[in-house]
Amino acid sequence: MTASNLAKPDREPLGSTIGRYSAVLLFVVFIVTFGTLKPNLFLTASTFRLTLGEGVVTAVLALAFLVPLAAGTYDLSIGANLGLSLVVINWFAANTKAPILLVCVGAVLLCCLVGLLSGVLVVRFRVNSLIATLGVSQLLSAVALKVSNNRQIFGTFSDGFAGLGTTSLFGIPMVVLYLLGLALVVWFVLEHTPAGRYLFAVGGNPDAARLAGLNTNLLVYGSLVSSAGIAGIGGVIYAMRVGVYSADVGPGLLFPALAAVFFGASQFSRRPNVWGTLVAYFALAFGVKGLQLAFGPGTFWIQPLFQGTALLIAVALASRQIGRTRRSRRVQDTAAPAAAAAALSPPSEPGDATPSEATTHTGLG
């Protein structure tokens, strides 16, 4: 086999192709299965609207986690950031007459400052991102508990503000449209701008990205600030939709968001991506809803069981995908010098064996 043949990537196995669209297939299986078992409950417009609307905030958290993950950084404080944004909005709405728009902007900016703090810990003090953001999340939880006195806070919101989170447009909940708009922005930045390509470069090989002249520290800072800001937007959407703060809102949504991101990383492309994340999350959400309708009352155990299983399977699939990608890169890196040497070698003299003939004669062809 010649160097040029070695450089050609292997054809993707059928199993890998199916795996890249497994979330879509899973969604179809859920629709068919639960639509057959409970057609009068599952196959209704109200069930679809309810499931989509309930999942918007968690899907926003998944997008928040996705941005630093592209740079190889983990932000476990996204749930606490959402809780911080929510408690600030509700406290100001309940105790002051400040304009709600100004309060929402301030809450998101406060979350961005928290992301900057996480960046300082990760970049300047070299704390592992898992440890740093986990510690920050505990600090934020303490702040939220202090502000709320460990009680629910019922914000006094205008009908206009509440309507932004509860109305529908052509039968589609408005919050779903907010999610799609945010997803389009994140997708465009990650996939169609230099900043997005740089983030993936840092996540793939930070040393090589640094040697190529990228400011890896600035990119990590930006990813964590963006992540915290997106989580803060999730708090704003939750305030519009529900209007009540409770201590378990933010941290309780972290796990399903992570499950969606890791499952979505194996969908459509070979790296974490926006549309794979959203499809994966809502496939799981409809699976949970179908099981709840099928089993009836007393199904509080289904959601954590289903999401935990999904996360384990998703991480296993992502690990296999990473392994295949690394093996493919090693083959290409090995073949590249050989191909270059063959291209630069002087023309053979008459009667000399060609490279292909030589490999055949030695039994390597």
TORPADREN-402493 format. One record per residue: x, y negated, z of N, C-alpha, C in turn; residue in three letters. Coordinates in steps of 0.2 Angstrom, whole numbers, plus 2048, in hexadecimal, padded with zeros to 3 digits. Example, Ala and Ser with C-alpha at 12.3 -4.5 7.8 and 13.67 -1.06 7.14 Angstrom:
84281C82783E816827842810827ALA
84080B823844805824840800827SER
END
This chain:
8048068008008008008047FA800MET
8037F57FC8077EF7FB8057EA800THR
8097E58018087E08068027DC804ALA
8007DB7FE7FA7D77FC7F47DB7FESER
7F47E27FD7EF7E68007EE7E6807ASN
7F37E580B7F37E58127F07DE814LEU
7F17D98107EE7D38127E77D2811ALA
7E47D780D7DC7D680C7D97D9813LYS
7D47D58157D07D781B7CC7DD819PRO
7CB7E281E7C77E881D7C07E681DASP
7BC7EA8197B57E88187B17EA81FARG
7AD7E58207A97E58277A57EC827GLU
7A67F082C7A17F682D79A7F482EPRO
7967F882C78F7F782C78C7F6833LEU
78F7F983878D7F883F78F7F1841GLY
7947EE83F7967E88417917E383ESER
78F7E483778A7E08347847E0838THR
7817E683A77B7E683D77C7E3844ILE
7827E38477837E084E7827D984DGLY
7847D68487847CE84777D7CC847ARG
7787D08457717CE84576D7D284ATYR
7707D484F76D7D98547677D5858SER
7697CE8597647CA85D75D7CA859ALA
75E7C88527587C884E7547CF84EVAL
7587D484D7557DB84D7527DC854LEU
7557DA8597527DB86074B7D7860LEU
74B7D185E7457CD85E7407D085APHE
7417D385473C7D68507397DC854VAL
73E7E085773C7E685B7377E4861VAL
7397DE8647347DC86A72E7DA867PHE
72D7D68617277D485F7237DA85DILE
7267DF8597227E58577207E985DVAL
7247EA8627237EF86871D7EC86CTHR
71F7E686F71A7E38737147E0870PHE
7147DF86970E7DD86570A7E3865GLY
70D7E98647097EF8647067F186BTHR
70A7F08707077F28777027ED87ALEU
7047E68796FF7E187C6FE7DC877LYS
6FA7DE8716F97D986C6F57D386EPRO
6F07D48736EC7CE8756F07CA87AASN
6F57CC87D6F97C88816FF7C587ELEU
7037C987A7097C78787097C3871PHE
7057C686D7047C38666FF7BD866LEU
7017B886A6FC7B286B7017AC86ATHR
6FD7A78687017A086770379D86EALA
6FF79E87370079C87970679F87CSER
7077A687B70D7A987E7137A787BTHR
7137A68747197A387171B79C873PHE
71679887371779187671A79187DARG
717795881719795888720798888LEU
72279D8857297A088572E79B882THR
72C79887D73179387A73278D87FLEU
72C78B88172D78588673178688CGLY
73078C88F73378E89573A78F894GLU
73C79188E74379388D74878D88BGLY
74578788974878288774E77F88BVAL
74D77E89275277C896758781897VAL
75678789775C78C89876078C891THR
75C78C88B76078B885764785885ALA
76278088876777A88876D77B88CVAL
76C77F892772781896776785892LEU
77478A88E77878E88A77C78A885ALA
77978588277D78087D78277C881LEU
78177B88778677788C78C77C88DALA
78A78288E79078788F794788889PHE
79078888379378A87D79978587BLEU
79877F87D79D77A87A7A477B87DVAL
7A577B8847AC77D8877AE784885PRO
7A97898847AB78F8827AF78F87CLEU
7AD78B8777B178B8717B8789872ALA
7B97858777C07838787C478887DALA
7C078E87F7C37938837C379188AGLY
7BE78D88C7BD78A8937B678C895THR
7B578E89C7AF79089E7AC78B8A3TYR
7A67898A27A37848A779D7878ABASP
79E7898B179978C8B57957878B9LEU
7977818B879377C8BB78D7798B8SER
78C77C8B27867798AE7807798B2ILE
77E77F8B577877F8B977877A8BEGLY
77D7798C277D7748C777D76D8C4ALA
78076C8BF77F7658BB7787648B9ASN
7747698B776D7688B67697668BCLEU
76B76A8C17677698C87697628CAGLY
76F75F8C97717598CB76D7538C7LEU
76D7548C17697508BD7627508BFSER
75F7558C07587568C27567538C9LEU
75B7548CE7597518D475A7498D4VAL
75F7478D076073F8D075A73C8CDVAL
75773F8C775173D8C474B73D8C8ILE
74A7428CC7447438D074573E8D6ASN
74B73E8D974C7398DF74A7328DDTRP
74D7308D874C7298D67457288D4PHE
74272C8D073B72C8CF73672C8D5ALA
73872F8DA7347308E073572A8E5ALA
73B7278E573D7228EA73E71B8E7ASN
73E71A8E17407138DE73B7128D8THR
73B70C8D673870A8D073C7098CALYS
74270C8CA74770B8C474470E8BEALA
74570B8B874370D8B27457158B1PRO
7407198AF7427208AE7477218A9ILE
74771E8A474C71F89E75371D8A1LEU
7547188A575A7168A775D71B8ACLEU
75871E8B075A7238B575C7298B1VAL
75972B8AC75B7318A87627308A5CYS
76372A8A276A72989F76F7298A5VAL
76D7268AB7727278B077472E8B3GLY
76E7328B376F7398B577473D8B0ALA
77373C8AA77773F8A577E73C8A5VAL
77F7368A67867338A77897368ADLEU
7867368B37887398B978B7408B8LEU
7877448B478974B8B279074B8AECYS
7907468AA7967458A679C7448AACYS
79B7408AF7A173F8B47A37458B8LEU
79E7498B979F7508BC7A37548B7VAL
7A27548B17A67588AC7AD7558ACGLY
7AE74F8AC7B474C8AD7B874E8B3LEU
7B574F8B87B87528BE7BA7598BDLEU
7B675D8BA7B87648B87BE7648B3SER
7BE75F8AF7C475F8AA7CA75D8AEGLY
7CA7598B37D07578B77D375D8BAVAL
7CE7618BD7D07678C17D376C8BCLEU
7D076D8B67D37728B17D97708AEVAL
7D97698AC7DF7678A87E57658ACVAL
7E37608B17E975D8B57EB7628BAARG
7E77658BD7E976A8C37E97718C1PHE
7E87728BB7E97798B87E577E8BCARG
7DF77D8BE7DB7818C27D77858BCVAL
7D778C8BD7D37908B87CC78D8B8ASN
7C978D8B27C37898B07BD78D8B4SER
7BD7938B57B87978B87B87958C0LEU
7BE7948C37BE7928CA7BD78B8CBILE
7BF7878C67BE7808C77B777E8C6ALA
7B37808C17AC77F8C07A87828C5THR
7AA7888C77A678B8CD7A67878D3LEU
7AC7858D57AD7808DB7A977A8DAGLY
7A97778D47A57718D379E7728D3VAL
79C7788D17947798D279277A8D9SER
79677C8DD79577C8E47947758E7GLN
7997718E579976A8E77927678E5LEU
7907688DF78A7658DC7847678E0LEU
78476E8E177E7718E577E76E8ECSER
78476C8EF7837698F67817628F5ALA
78375E8F07807578EF7787588EEVAL
77675C8EA76F75D8E876B75E8EEALA
76E7638F376A7658F976A75F8FELEU
76F75B8FE76F75590276A750900LYS
76A74F8F976574A8F775E74C8F8VAL
75D7528F77567558F77547578FESER
75975790375875A909755761909ASN
75776590475576C90374E76C902ASN
74B7688FF7437688FE7427668F7ARG
73C7688F473A7668EE73975E8EDGLN
73B75B8E87397548E77357548E1ILE
72F7508E272A74F8DD72B7488DAPHE
72E7478D472E7418D272873E8CFGLY
7277378D07217348CE7237318C7THR
7217358C27227338BB71C7318B7PHE
71D72C8B371772A8AF71572F8AASER
70F72E8A870C7338A371073389DASP
71272E89B71672E89471D732895GLY
72073289B72673689C72473D89CPHE
71F73F8A071D7468A171A74889AALA
71774489671574689071A74888BGLY
72074588C72674788772874E888LEU
72675188E72875888F72375D88FGLY
71C75B88E71776088E712760888THR
71375B88470F75A87E71275F878THR
70E76087371176486D710760867SER
71376286271375F85B712765856LEU
70C76585370A76A84E70B771852PHE
70977185870977785C70F77985FGLY
71577585D71B77786071C772866ILE
71E77586C72077187272576C870PRO
724766872729761871730762873MET
73176687973776887C73B76C877VAL
73777087373B77586E73E770869VAL
73B76B86773E767862744763865LEU
74476186B74975E86E74F76386ETYR
74E76987075376F87075676F868LEU
75276F86375477085D75876A85BLEU
75676485D75A75E85B76175F85EGLY
76176086576876186876C767865LEU
76976C86376D772860770770859ALA
76C76C85676F76984F775765850LEU
77576185577A75C857780761859VAL
77F76585D78576986078876E85AVAL
78377085678577485078977084BTRP
78776A84A78B766845792764848PHE
79276384E79976185179D767851VAL
79B76D85379F7738537A177584DLEU
79D77584879E7788417A077483CGLU
79F76D83C7A07698377A4763838HIS
7A776283E7AB75D83F7B275F841THR
7B775B8417BE75D8437BE75E84APRO
7BA75B84E7BA75C8567B8763857ALA
7B37668537B176D8547B6772852GLY
7B977084D7BF77584A7C577584FARG
7C676F8527CB76F8577CA77385DTYR
7C377285F7C17768657C277E864LEU
7C078085F7C178785D7C878985DPHE
7CC78485A7D378685A7D6786860ALA
7D47828657D778286C7D578986FVAL
7CE78B86E7CC7918717CF79786EGLY
7D17978687D479D8657DB79E867GLY
7DF7988677E67998697E879286BASN
7E87908727EA78A8747F1788873PRO
7F678C8737FD78B8727FE78986BASP
7FB78D8667FC78B85F7F878485EALA
7F27838617EF77D85F7F3777862ALA
7F77788687FB77286A801771866ARG
80477786380A77685F808773858LEU
8017748567FF7718507FD769851ALA
7FE7678577FD7608587F775E85BGLY
7F276285D7EC7618607ED75F867LEU
7E975A86A7E97588717E475D874ASN
7E77638767E37688797DF765880THR
7E37618847E075F88A7DA75B889ASN
7DB7568847D57528837CF756880LEU
7D075B87C7CB75F87A7C7763880LEU
7CB7658847C876888A7C476388EVAL
7C775E88F7C37588937BD75788FTYR
7BD7568897B77548857B275A885GLY
7B47608857AF7668857AC76688CSER
7AF7658917AC7658987A775F899LEU
7A97598977A575489879F755893VAL
79F75788D79A75888979575E88CSER
79876388F794768892790766898SER
79376289C78F75F8A278A75A89FALA
78B75689A786752898780755895GLY
78275B89177C75F88E778762894ILE
77B76489977876789F7737618A2ALA
77675B8A27727568A576C7548A1GLY
76D75589A76775489676275A897ILE
76476089975F76589B75B7638A1GLY
75F7608A675B75D8AC7567588AAGLY
7577548A575274F8A374C7538A0VAL
74D75889C74875B89874475F89EILE
7477628A37437658A873F7608ACTYR
74275A8AD73E7558B17387538ADALA
7387538A67337518A272D7578A2MET
73075D8A272B7638A17287658A8ARG
72C7648AD7297678B47287618B9VAL
72D75D8B972C7578BE72E7588C5GLY
73175E8C77327608CE7397638CEVAL
73C7608D37437638D57437688DATYR
74676E8D97477738DF74E7768DESER
7517788E47587798E475A77F8DFALA
7567838DD7577898DA7577888D2ASP
7557828D07547818C975A7828C5VAL
75F77E8C676577E8C27697858C2GLY
76C7878C877078D8C976C7938C6PRO
7657938C77617998C576179A8BEGLY
7637958BA7627958B37697978B0LEU
76F7978B47757988B177679F8AELEU
7747A48B17757AB8AF7727AC8A8PHE
76B7AB8A77687AC8A076C7A889BPRO
76E7A289D77279E8987787A1895ALA
77C7A489A7827A88997817AE895LEU
77B7B189677A7B78927787B688BALA
7757B088A7737AE8837797AC87FALA
77E7A98837847A787F7897AD87DVAL
78A7B188278E7B788078B7BC87BPHE
7847BD87C7807C18777817BD870PHE
7807B78707807B386A7867B2866GLY
78C7B486A7937B38677947B9862ALA
7907BE8637917C485E78C7C3858SER
7887BE8587837BD8537857B884DGLN
7847BA8477857B684178C7B483FPHE
7917B38447987B284379C7B5848SER
7A27B48477A77B884C7A97B4852ARG
7A57AE8537A77AA8597A17A785CARG
7A17A586279B7A186579879C860PRO
79179C85F78E79885B78779685DASN
78579085B77F78D85D77979285CVAL
77879385577279785377279E856TRP
7777A18567787A885A7767A7861GLY
7787A28647767A186B76E7A086CTHR
76B79C86876479B8697607A1867LEU
7627A486175E7AA85F75F7B0865VAL
7657B18687667B586D7627B4873ALA
7627AE87575E7AC87B7567AD87ATYR
7547AB87574C7AC87474A7B3872PHE
74F7B786F74D7BE86F74D7C1876ALA
7527BF87A7517C288174B7BF885LEU
7497B98847447B688773D7B9885ALA
73C7BB87F7367BE87C7367C587FPHE
73C7C888073C7CF88273A7CF88AGLY
73C7CA88E73A7CA8957337C9895VAL
7307C48917297C38917257C988FLYS
7277CC88A7247D28887237D888EGLY
7297D98917297DD8977257DB89CLEU
7257D589E7207D28A37197D38A2GLN
7177D289B7107D389970F7DB899LEU
7137DF8977127E68977117E989EALA
7167E78A37157EA8A97107E78AEPHE
70E7E18AC7097DD8B070C7DA8B7GLY
7087D98BC70A7D68C27107DA8C5PRO
7147D68C971A7D98CD7207DA8C8GLY
7217D68C37267D78BF72C7D28C0THR
72D7D08C67327CB8C87397CE8C7PHE
7397D48C77407D88C67427D88BFTRP
73E7D78BA73F7D98B37447D48B0ILE
7437CD8B27487C88AF74F7C98B1GLN
7517CA8B77587CB8B975B7D18B6PRO
7577D78B67597DD8B375A7DD8ACLEU
7567DA8A87577D98A175C7D589FPHE
75D7CF8A37637CA8A17697CD8A3GLN
76A7D18A97707D48AB7727D98A6GLY
76E7DD8A376F7E289E7717DF898THR
76E7DA8967707D68907777D3890ALA
7787D089677F7CD8977847D2896LEU
7847D88997897DD89978A7E0892LEU
7847E188E7857E38877887DE883ILE
7867D78847897D28807907D1881ALA
7927D288879A7D188979D7D7886VAL
79A7DD88679E7E388379E7E287BALA
7997DF8787997DE87179E7D886FLEU
79E7D38737A37CE8727AA7D0873ALA
7AB7D48777B27D78787B47DB872SER
7B07DF8707B17E386A7B37DF864ARG
7AF7D98637B07D585E7B67D185EGLN
7B87CF8647BF7CC8657C47D1864ILE
7C47D78667C97DC8647CA7DD85DGLY
7C47DE8597C57DE8527C87D884FARG
7C67D28517C97CC84E7D07CC84FTHR
7D37CE8557DA7CE8577DE7D3853ARG
7DB7D98527DE7DE84E7DF7DC846ARG
7D97D88447D97D683D7DF7D183CSER
7DF7CC8417E47C78417EB7CA841ARG
7EC7CF8457F37D28457F57D583FARG
7F07D883B7F27DB8357F37D6830VAL
7F07D08307F17CB82B7F87C882DGLN
7F97C78337FF7C38358057C8833ASP
8047CE83380A7D383180B7D382ATHR
8057D38268067D381F8087CD81CALA
8077C781F8097C181C8107C081AALA
8157C281F81C7C181E81E7C6818PRO
81B7CC81881D7D081281B7CE80CALA
8157CB80C8127C88058177C2803ALA
8197BE80881D7B88068247BB804ALA
8267C080782D7C280582D7C57FEALA
8277C97FC8267CC7F58267C67F0ALA
8227C17F28217BB7ED8287B87ECALA
82C7B77F18337B37F08397B87EELEU
8387BE7ED83D7C37EB83F7C17E4SER
8457C27E28477C17DB8447C67D6PRO
8447C57D08417CA7CB8457D07CBPRO
8427D67CA8467DC7CA84A7DD7C4SER
8507E07C48547E17BE8507E77BAGLU
8527E77B384F7ED7AF8517F37B2PRO
84C7F87B384E7FE7B684D7FF7BDGLY
84C7F97C084B7F97C88447FB7C9ASP
8437FE7CE83C8007D08387FA7D3ALA
8327FA7D182E7F47D482C7F67DBTHR
82A7F17DF8287F27E68237F87E6PRO
81E7F77E28197FD7E281C8037E1SER
8208047DC82380A7DA82880D7E0GLU
82B8087E382F80A7E982B80D7EFALA
82680A7F082280D7F681F8137F4THR
81D8147ED81B81B7EB8208207ECTHR
82681E7EA82C8237EA82E8257F1HIS
82D8217F682F8227FC829825800THR
8238267FD81E82980081A825804GLY
81B81E804817819808811816804LEU
8118187FE80B8157FA8058197FBGLY
END
